[in-house]
Amino acid sequence: MSATGEQLERLVGIMERLRAENGCPWDREQDLRSLRPYLVEETFEVLDEMDRVAYGGPWRALCEELGDLLFQIVFHAQLAAEKGEFTMADVCRAISDKITSRHPHVFGERQVKGSEEVLFNWAKLKAEEKKRKTGREGSVLDGVPTAAPALLRAERLTEKASRIGFDWPDVAGVRGKLYEELAELDEAIASKDRDAIEHEFGDVLFSLANLGRFLHTPPEDALRMAIRRFITRFQHIESALRAEGIPFGEATLEHMERHWQTAKAAEKALPPPASLPRAPLTSLRFTVADLPAQRAFWNTLVPLIGWQAERGAPDEASYGDGALRLVFTEGSSSGASGAVISLGAPSSRAVERLRAALEGAHPGAVQATEPQRIRFRDPAGLLWEYTA
């Protein structure tokens, strides 16, 4: 059995123990209805961590939240198993059978020309499956949960309709439809008819969701990120006003707008998210005996930990993670202090990747290796730790 299979079996066994007669009282009290809010909560916590990773955050927290979500699935399967309905094995088997049957271009002999044909085949196969089970094909729009967020539903419904050719030929058509809906919204606003305004505003939002699909930018994700930026900027305004001693609620709009623009400018000054998460570190400055050697060493290192070389003075080498800086200047070496400076690694795989790169580019730099941690010394004699 693979490591994945072993750990899944272990999790199923833990769930069985929790629900057993001598198990956990709380877990034994749960049913499908009581577990609903936890399933929703865990799903949104996964989304939160996905957003953090998109901004250059660590992957480890996402791993943990995916585990929490998986536990909910195992919990539901255990409830079904206790009633003789299905087991976790049935859940795995059902999704494996479904994915295999809907990918005949991978697991069969069918040939496809691109992703559009894949989606068309998926819709056709799904309709055939439903007809075998219920006697009718149903609608191509079936399967989009009514309880899902409205922007997400709008995007998914238009995407499903597009699979059978009901779609604009290009983004220009979608933009044209958006302009049309905005003009109709203006007319409704001028009429002051509340029902008409709601109707036309809904059409504008629906057109925006469809535009997001064409731009390969899910509207739900884009709005969630916009909300994140709003919170960050507004909290900057609040902090700045408190620092200035402005009483609560007494700042002018112009005053708050200045702080908003400052926060926005600082946000734009940050580098784009790196493909690897940044390793967090407090701001540090060191003098080193051999600045060229130090610069060559760190120019190799920083891309591997998600940092960037920064433009600094000619007599210094500066590196940062977008907000914090590490600066080396020529002078007497401070590497004999004996301190170990830790950098956070997103995973054991990242640790191994850095170890291999250092051993290839700078033999002898790595001082110690463990499954989730390495220690290495740079040319200045400073001892560093990269750990998951």
N, C-alpha and C positions, 0 to 999 in steps of 0.2 A: 504494500500500500504506500502511496506517495505521502509526503509530509503534509500536503493539503488535505488529503483524505483522512489522515490520522487526526489532524487537529479538528476537522469537522466532526468526526466521530466522537472526539473528546467533548466538544461543545454540546452535541446532542445528549451525551451521557450526563453532563452537568445539568442540563435542563431537565432530564428525567429525574435526577436526584432531587432537584429543587421542588419538583411537583409530587414527589413520592410522599407516602404517609408520614414519614419522619423528616420531611424536607422543610422548606422555608414557609412559614405561615402566610406571608404576604404573597409569595408566588402561587401558593395553592389557592388563594382567594380570587385570582384573576380569571377573567373570561374575555371573549373577543371584544365585547363592548368596553370593558374597562381598559383594555390595552390600546384602543384607538388613539387616544391623545399621545401616548408614548411613541407610537409608530410615527405619527406626524412630527412630533418634536425631534426624534432622532434623525428623520429625513432632513429637516431644516438645519440641524446641527452639522450634518454632512455638507450641505450647501454652504454653510458659513466657512467651513474649513477649506472647501474648494475655492472659495473666493480669496481666502488668505494665501493659499498656494499660488493663485493667479497673480497676486501682488508680491510674490517672491518669498512667501512664508515657508515654514518647514512642512514636510510631508508627513511627519510622524503623527501629528495630531489628527490628520485625515485618516490615517490607518486606524487609529483608536475609534474614531467616530463611525467608520465603516463597520468595525467590529460590533459597536453598539447596535447599529442597524441590522446587522446579520443576526444578532441575538434576538431581536424582535421577530424575525422570520422564523427562527428555530422555535421560539416560544409559541407562535401561532401553529406551527406544524405539530408541536407536542400536544396542544389542545385538541387538534384534529385527530391525532393518533389515539388519544385516550378515548375518543368516541368511535374509533374504528373507521374513520373517514379516509384519511391518508396519512402518510409519514413524511419525514424530511427527505427520505430516499425518493418518494413519489414526486416531491416538489422538484428535486434535482433531475429526475428522469423526464418529467414533463417538459421542463424548459430546454433540456438537452435535445429531446426529440423535436421540439418546435423549431429551435434554431437550426438544427441539421436539415429538417425538411424544407425550411424557407431559404436555405443557401445551397440549392442544387448546383450552382456554379462553383462551389467549393467542395462539397461532399458528394457531388454527382457529376454527370457528363455535360450539363448545360453550359453554354458559352454566353457571356455577356460582354457588351461593348463599353459599359461604364456604370456609374452609380445610379443614373436615372433609370436604366433598365433594371437594375437590382430592385429599386423601390417599386417599379411597376410590377415586377414578378412577385414581390412580397405581397402587394395588395391583392393580386390575382390568386395566389396560393392561399392567402388568408380567407378570401371569399369562398374558395373551394372547400377549405376545411370547415367553415361555418355551415355550408350547404350540406355537407356529409353529416354534421352533427344535428342540425335543426331542420333541414329540408329547405332552407332558403339562404340566399347569399348575404342578405342584410345590406347595410349601407357601408360605403367605403369610409364614412365618418365615424363608424362605431369604434369604441375603444378609447375615446378621449374622456377621462373622468369628468363628470359634471361638477365635482367638488374641487377640481384643480383651479389655480388662480386664473382669472379671466384672460390675461395677456398670454399665458401659456396655452390656454385652450384655443385662443384665436390663432396663434401660430401653428399649433398642431392640426387644427381643422383645415386651414388653408394648405398645409403641407400634404395632408391626406388627399384632399381634393385634387391637388396637382398631379398625384400619381396616375390619374386616369385622364390627364390632359386639360383639366379645368384650371387654367393658370394664365397669367400674363406672359408674353413672349420674352420680355426683358424688364430690367429695372425701370426703364423710362415709362413704361405703361403703369407700373405701380406708383411712381412719383406723380404721374398725371392724375391718377385716381385720388391720391392724397390731396392734391391741389383742388380737385373738384369737391371733395368732401369738406375741405376748409372753407371754400366759398359758400357752400350750403350752410355750414355752421355760422358763418358771419350773418347770413340772412336770418337764421333762427335767433341769433342774439339780438339783431335789430328788431325782430318781431316781439321779443320779450315773452315768447310762448315757452313756458317751462318744459312742457312735453317735447316740443320741437327741438329745444336746445339739448335735452338729454338724448334724443334720437340721433341728432347730427353729431354730437360729441362722441357718442358710441361708435358711429361710423368712422370718425377720424381716428379713434384709438384702434379700431379694427384694421384700418388701412396702414397705420403705423406698425402694427404687429406683422402684417403681411410684408411691409417693406423690410423689417428686421430679418424676416426669413430670407428674402432675396439677398440681403447683405451678409448673410451667414452670421448674424448677430442676434441671438435669441433675445427678444424684447424683455422677457422676465429677468434675464441675467443683466441686461443693460440697465434696466430700471433699478435693480437691486444694487448695482455698483454706483449708480447715481445717488441713491439714498445714502450709501456708505460715504460718498464724498461730501454730501450735504451735512451729515452728522459731524464729520471731521472738521469741516470748515466752520460750522456754526459753533462747535465747542471751542475752536480757536478764538472766535469772536468773544465768547463768554470769558475765556481765560484772559484775553487781552484787556477787556473792560474791567475785570476784577483787579488786574495788575495796575491799571490806571486809577483805581479808586472810584470808578463811575458807579453810582448807586443802581441797584437793580431796576431795570425798566426805564431809566432816564437817559439812555444814550440816544442820539438822533439817528435817523436812518442813514444819513450821509456818513456819520462816524462809523456805524456798523459796516457799511458798505466798504469803507477803506480797509478795515480789518479782513473782510471777506476777500477782497482782491489780493491782500497780502498772503492769506492762506492759499488762495488759488495759485498765485505765482510760485510759492514754495513747493506746492504739489507738482507743478509743471517742471520745476527744476530737478526733481528726482529722476534718476535714470529709469528706463523701462524695466519691467520685471525680467530677471534673468531666467534662463532655462533651468538653472540650479538655484535652490533657495539660498538666501544670503546667510552667512554665518554671523550671528550677533556678537558684537564686541563693543566695549566702552571706548571712548576716544583716548588714544595713547600717542605719545611722542617719544622717540628714542634717538639718541646720537649713536652713530656707528662708525667704526674705524675705516671701513671700505664701502663707501656708498655705491660705486658701480656694481660691485658683487652683490650687495643687498638688493639693488634695483633689479638686476638680472634674475635673482632668485624669486623675488616677489612678482615680477612680471610673468613668471611661469605659474606661480601659485594662485594668483587672484582669480583667473577665469574658472578655476576648478572649485572654488568655494563660493561662487556667485558674487564676488566683489568686482570692482573696476579700478583701474589706475586713474588717478585724478591729475589734473593739471596743477602744478604747484611751482614754487620757486626753483630756479636752476640748481640750487645746492640742496634740494630735498627730493625724496621720493614719497609720494602720497597715494594712499589707497583708501577706499571706502565702500560701504554697503548702501550708499544712497543718502544716509543721514549722518553716520558716524565716520570718523577718519582715523587712520593710522599713518603717522608721519615719521620718516627716517631722515636725519640730517647728519652731515659729516662731522666727526669729532671723536672724542674718546669713547671707546666701546662701552656700552652699559650692559653687555650680555652676561656678565659674571654674577648677576644678582641672584641667580638661582630660582627665580620666579617661573612658574608655569602659567602661560596665558591660554585660556581655553576658547576654542571656537566651536559653535554648535553645528553638528552634522545632521542632515535630514534622515539618514538611514545608514545601515552597515554597508550597503552597496556603495554609497558615496565615500565612506571611509576607505574602502578597498580601492576605489577608483583613484583617490588622492594618493594613497600609498604607492600604487603602481606608477603613477605619473612622477612622483618625487624620486623614486628609486631609479627611474629611467633618465630623468633630466638632472638630478642632483644626487649621485650615489653617496651614501654615507649620511644623508640628512636625517633619515628615519632612525630614531633611537629605540623605539619599542613599538610592538604591534600586538593588539588584542582584537578579538572578534568585532568589537564595535568602537575601537579607539586606537589611534596612533599618536605617538609623540615624535616630534621632529625638531631639529635644531637648525636655525638659519645661519648664514655666514657671520652675523654679529654675535653669535653665541647664545641668542635668545631661545628658550625652550617653549615650544608650542604644543598644544594638545587639540586634536580634532576628534570629537567624540559624539556618538549617537546616544 
